Amino acid sequence: MPTASTSRDTPLRLAHLTTVDMSLALLLATELQVDVEQGHTVFGISAAGPYVERVEGLGVEHVPIRHFTRSWSLLSDLRAFFELFRTIRRLKLDVLHTHTPKAGVMGRIAGRLAGVPVVVNTCHGLWARPEDRWLKRALVYGAEALAIRFSHYELFQNAEDARTLRRFLKPGRWEVVGNGVDLDRFRFDPEGRARVRAEWGIADDALLVGTIGRRVREKGLAEFAEAAHALGDRATFVWVGPADETDADTQVPHEDAIRFVGERTDMPAVYSALDVFVLASYREGFSRASMEAAACGRPMALTDIRGCREIGTHEDHLLLVDPQNGTALTAGVARLLDDPNLRTRLGGAAEERARQAFDQRSIASASLTAYGAAASDARVVEAVDQDG
């Protein structure tokens, strides 16, 4: 077994693994950047796609896994697993850090079997909800319980996921670290607001409600469309983000009440253009879009689910509404449209909380600390094995 060393003064061969390159570019950009700044050799492992150039622009070497897909398929996933195993072994890593549900399960197992000294996983959100059928929950929690056996350390973005899996966690080898965004980038941009609204034909005094994310049902497409239909005479509703091949049948009633905008790269300006930010998701690990909106000082209406509750307190920083409930979402958005003082108060409180609690660089620092803790634990285990 290679010697595990993760001193911050010692350059590492470090890989972050996700299923698709979008996650590397959008979820982990700051963490990758910090790792490069620390002098480590950093790899981003995922399926190749349109974000590879952006990942490599951070100074990261992208390593493609040809058979990786978001959807589950036994034959394709077996091919992906063996391809991943061979890739990890070839890279001779000091640390493998896995992210996202599918890559997290496969990567933890493949990494340990390939002899990586330190395998760390971040749980960005369990892909089963308490209200899901027992069979789905059993499969998800069972897969996580198995994968945890192969990791040295587990990081959680929210405490609810940690509580769900606590019976499977190794004592002293897990922690809740929260989540963060690039606070230098995400801040209110008045010039960007004016530019984006002019581009979209939105008058300065008109109200604009928007959501950011993949165009899939679990992001609350039906509920957002219902609110847009009910309140369309009082505000324009926009959805910013790409369609998703994993949810091709996304048509819902009243969809024509939404103006769909493709993916954008000027996101601080896009958030700043909004008067109200909405996230009607059914499932979130720790909503990045909501953190970004908060950092830009936007008043928010979010669903009352894990991953959104962590963004702030109802009535103090934001409004929380019942999930999968178009009527509740409509009422929450209407409150914000009707009350400019409420918008100002919640937007200011959200921004203050973001500055205090959502710094991505602190999350990257926590990851580096976890590598050291995991390495120390791995050396102790190895010494015991040798003595035995």
N, C-alpha and C positions, 0 to 999 in steps of 0.2 A: 504494500500500500504506500503511495507517495506520502511524503511528509506534508501535513497541513500547516501552512503558515499564513496568517492573515494580519500581520502587523501593518499598520497604516504606512510604515516606512518601507515595507517590503512590497515591491510590485507584484501583482497577482495576474494570473491568467484567469479572467473572470468572465462568465457568460450569463446573460439574461435570456431566458427562454419563454416565448409566448407562442400561441398557435399561429397568429397572423402578424404581419409586419406593422399593421395599423396600431396594435397595442404597444409595440416598441416605440413607435414615433409619438403617439398621442398620450399614452399613459405613463411612459417611463423615460421620456426625453431628459428631464432634469436629473433623474437618478443616473442615467447613462453618462450625462455630461459631467456630473460630480465624480463618477468613477474614473473617467478619462483624466480629469483635472488632478486626481490623486496619483496619477502616473501608472495606473494599471493598464494592461492589455485587455481590452473589452470586446467581447463578441456579442452580437445579437442574433439569436437563433430563432427562426420562424419560417413559415411558408413565405415565399417571395411574392411581392405585390407592388403596388404603386408607391409605397412608402419607403422602399429600400434606400433610395437616394437621400431621403431626409435622415434616415438612421445613420447612413455612412457619413453624412455631413457633420455629425457630432463627433467624428473620430472613431467610430465603432465599425468593426468589420462584421458585415452581415453574412451569416452562414445559412443557406436555404435548406429546408426540409421539404422535399418535393411532394410528399404524400400527406402533409399536414392539411387538414380542413377543419372548419368549425363544427360541421355536422359529424355525427357518429356513424361509422360504418366499420363492421368487424374486419373485413378484408383490408380495406384501406388503412385502418388504424393499426393493424398488425404490421403492415409494410412501413408505416410511419414510425412505429416503435423500433423496429430493427434498423431503419435508416438513422433514427435519432441516436440509438445506442452506438452505432458505428461512428457517427459524427462526434459524439461526446468523447469517445475513447481516442479518436484521432487528434482532437484538440488538446489533450493532456492538460485539463483544467485544474486549477487549484480550488475554484469555487464555481458551483452551478446554482444560480438563483432562478427558480421557476415561478411563473405567474400564469394567471388565467386557468379556468377549471380543467380543461382537457390537457393542456401542456403541463399543468401542475401535477396531475396524476401520473401521466406517462413519464414526465421528466424526472420526478423523484425516484421512481423505480429504475429507469434507465441509467440515471446518474450514479446511483449506488452500485448497480451491477457493473458499470463501466469503471468503477474504482475512483470516482471523484472524491477527494478527501473531505470536502465540505459541501453539503447539499442543503440549501435553504429554500423554503417556499413562502410566498406571500399569498394569503387568501384575500382576493379582491372582492369576494362575495360568493357565498354558496349558491349553487345553481338549483337549489330546491328551497321552497318556502314552507313555513309551517302549515299552511293551508293546502299544500299539494297532496296528492294521493300518497298513501303510505308506501306503495311500491316504489314510486319515484324517490321518496325520501330515503327509503331503505337502500336503494341503489346508490344514491349520491353519498349518503353518509358512510355506507360500506366502502365505496371507492376511496373516499377521503381517509377513512380509518386505516385501510391498507397502505395507502401512499404515505401516511404519516410515519408508519413503521420504517420507511426507507429514508426519511429526512433526518438531518441533525438538528434543525431548528425551524420553528413555525412562527411566522409573523402574520398578524391579523389587522385588517384595516378597521374593523368594527368589533365591539365587544360582544354583540349578539351572536356572531358567528363563532367566536371563541367559546362562549357558553354552550352553544349547541354541540361542539366537538370536544368539550373539555374531558369527557370520560376517556377519550382516545389519546389525549396529549401526554407527552412525556414530562414529568415534573421538572421545572426549571429550564425547559427547552422551548419555551414559547412566550410571546408577549403581544399585547395590543399596541400598535404603533400609530394608528390613525392614517391619515392621507393628506396630501397637499398638492399645491400647484405652484407654478412659477409666479411668485408675487411681484417680481420686477416687471414681468410682461403683462400680467392681468391687473389692470387698474382702469378707472374710468378715462375714456379718450373722447373729449368733446369734438375734436376735429374729425376723428373717425366716425363718431355718431352722425355728424352732419353729412359726411361723404356717403355712408351706407344708406341713410334715409333718402338722400337725393337720388342715389342709384336705383333704389326700390320705388321711388315716386311717393314717398311718405312725407307729408307736410310736417313742418316743425311742431305744430300744435296738435297733430293727430296722435292718437294712442296706438302703440304697437306692442303686441303680445307675441312672444316667441318661445320656442323650445329648440333644443339642440340635441341631436343624436341620430342614430341609425333609424331609418324608417321601418320599424317593426312594431307588431302589435303590443309586445310586452313593454314598449316605451310609452304606451298609453295613447296610441294613435286614435282609437275610437273615441275615447273620452275627450281628447283635445279637439277632435272634429266636432263633437257635440257642443263643446263650449264655444267653438268658433261659429257654429251655426246659430247658437242662441244669442251671442253677443256681437255678431258681425256688423251690426249697425252702429256699434260704439267703438270698435277698434278693428285694426287689421291683424290677422293671425298668420304667422309665418312658421314654417318648420325648416330648420337649417340642418342638412346632413344627407348622407348618401342613402339610396335604397340598399337593401341587403338581400343577397341571393338565398340566405337561409330562411327567409320568410317572404317568398315571392308573392303569396296571395295576401296582400296587405290592404286591399280595398275595403273601406268601411263606409257606412252612411255619413252623409254630409261632408265627405272628403273635399268636395269642391269649395267649401268655405275656407280652406287653408291655402295659402300661397306657399308652394314647396320651392325651396332654394337648395341648390346643390351644395356640396361640401365647400367650405371656405377656409382660407389660411389666415385671414385677418380677424381672428376671433375676438380680441379685445374690442375692436371697433364694432363687431356684430353685437356683442353683449351690450355695449354702450348705446347702441341704437334702440334697444328695447326699453319700453316703459315698464313691462312686467315680464319676468321670466317664469316659465312653467315647466315642471317635470312631472309627468303623470305616470311614471314607470310602475310596473308591478314588482320588479326585483332590481335592487342595486346593491353593490358591495359597499361603496362609499362614493356617492355621486360626484364625479369630477366636474361635469358641466355645472352643477349647482355651486361647487366651490369657486369655479371660475366666475360665474355670475355674481356670487357674493363679493368676490374680490373687486369686481367692477361696480359694486354698490347698487346692484339691481334688487328691487323688491321681488319676492318670490312666492309662488304657490307650488308646493311639492306634495307628493303623496305621503301619507303617514305610514312609511315602511322603514325597515332597517336600511341603512345606507342613505336615507334622506333625513331621518331623525337626528343623525349625527351632525348635520349641517347647522342646526340651531334649534332654538326653543320656539314652539308655537306662540305666536302673538308678540314675542320679544324680538326675534330675528327674521321671522318668516311666517307664512300660514301653512299649516298642514291640513290636508283633506283626505277623506277616505279613498283608498285605492279602488280602481275599477268601478268608479262611481261618477258618471258624467255630470249628474246633477250637483254633487258636492263640489266637483272641480269648477263647474260654471259659477256656483255661488261664491267660491273663494276668489276667482278671478274678478267677478263683478264687484266684490268688496274693494279690491285694489283699484279697479277702474273708477269707481265712484268716489274714492277718498284720496286726494293727492297728499294730504298730510300723513296718512297711513303709509303711502308709498315712500315718502321721504323718510319717515321714521324707520321703517323696516329696512330700507336700502342702506341707510347709514349704519344701523346696528349690524347688518350682515357684513358690510365691509370691515367694520371694526373687528368682528369675530374672525373673519378671514385673515386679517393681518396678525392676529394673535395665535391662531390655531392651525392654519393651513399652509405652512411653509414646506414646500416639497424638499428643500435642502435638508431640513431636519429629518425627514423620512429617509433620505439617502444616507445621512449620518447614522441613523438607527440601523440600517441594513449593514453598514460597514462594521458597526459594533457587534451585530449578531454574527457576522462571519468569524470574528475573533472568539466569541463565546462558543460557537459551534466547533471551531478548530481546537480549542482547549479541551472540550468534551471528547472530541474524536481522538485526541492524543491520549487522554486518560483511558479510554476504552481500548485503544490499541496496546497501551502498556500492560493493562490487565490481561489481555489476550496473550501477550508474549510471556508474561510471568506464568500464566496458566499452562 
